[in-house]
């Protein structure tokens, strides 16, 4: 059972790394004329962070995701590599 849990964590790491690397490549591709479509995407999340003031501690919560075509391609490649390994 430990190997099954471990493989799920490895899959999550593969997918996240594919999203991050793909997102970075998409941002770089936005500067190239014929690769602009790789940077097309959507941004969603909390535009203004939520603040919880407890008088002693102030906590600020915020999350914003930006997904583009290149990050989706990176995620698909990461899943493909994971299945081959």
N, C-alpha and C positions, 0 to 999 in steps of 0.2 A: 504494500500500500504506500510505502514511503516513496517508491520510484514513481508511482502515478502522481502523487502530489508534487514531486520534484519536476516532473515533466510539464505539469501545468504552469509552474512558476517559470520554467525555461521558455515555454510558449509565450507567456505574458511579456517576458524580457525581450524576446525576439520581436513581438508585435510592436512594443513601445519603441524599440530601437529603429525599426522600420519606419514608424511614424515620424520620429524625430529627424532621422537622416533624410527621409523623403521631404519633410517640411523645409529643411535647410536647403536641399537641392532645388526645391520649388522656388524659394526666395531668390536663390542665385539665378535661376532660369528666367525670372521676371525681367532681368536686365538684357536678355538676349531676345532679339526681335522674333525669330521663328520658334522660340520655346516659351512664349508668354503664356500659353494655355496651361502649362504645368503649374503655374502659380494661381490659377483660378480656384477660388475656394470660398469658404464661409467661416465667419468668426462668431462664436457664441459663448455665452457665460454671463457672469456678473460684471457689468460695466462699472458700477460703483460698488466697492467692497462693503460688506456688512460689518458693522462695528458693534461689539458687545462691551459696554463699559460697566464693570463690576465694582467701581470705586477704588479698588486696590489694584486690579489688573484690567487692562484694556486689550481685548482680543479683536483682531481684524481678520475676516474671512473673505477670500476672493478666489475665483477660478475662472479662467478664460481659455478657451480652446480655439485654435485656428487650424482648420483642416483644408488642405488643398489637394489637387489631383496627384501631385508628386508624392504626397504622404500616403495616399491610398494605394498608389502603385508600390511604394516602399513596404507597406504593410502586407500586400499580396506577395511580394517577393520574399519577405521574411517568413510568411506561412509556408511558402513553397520550399524554402531552404530547411525549415524546421521538419517538414515531412520527409525530406531526403536524408536528414541526419538521424 
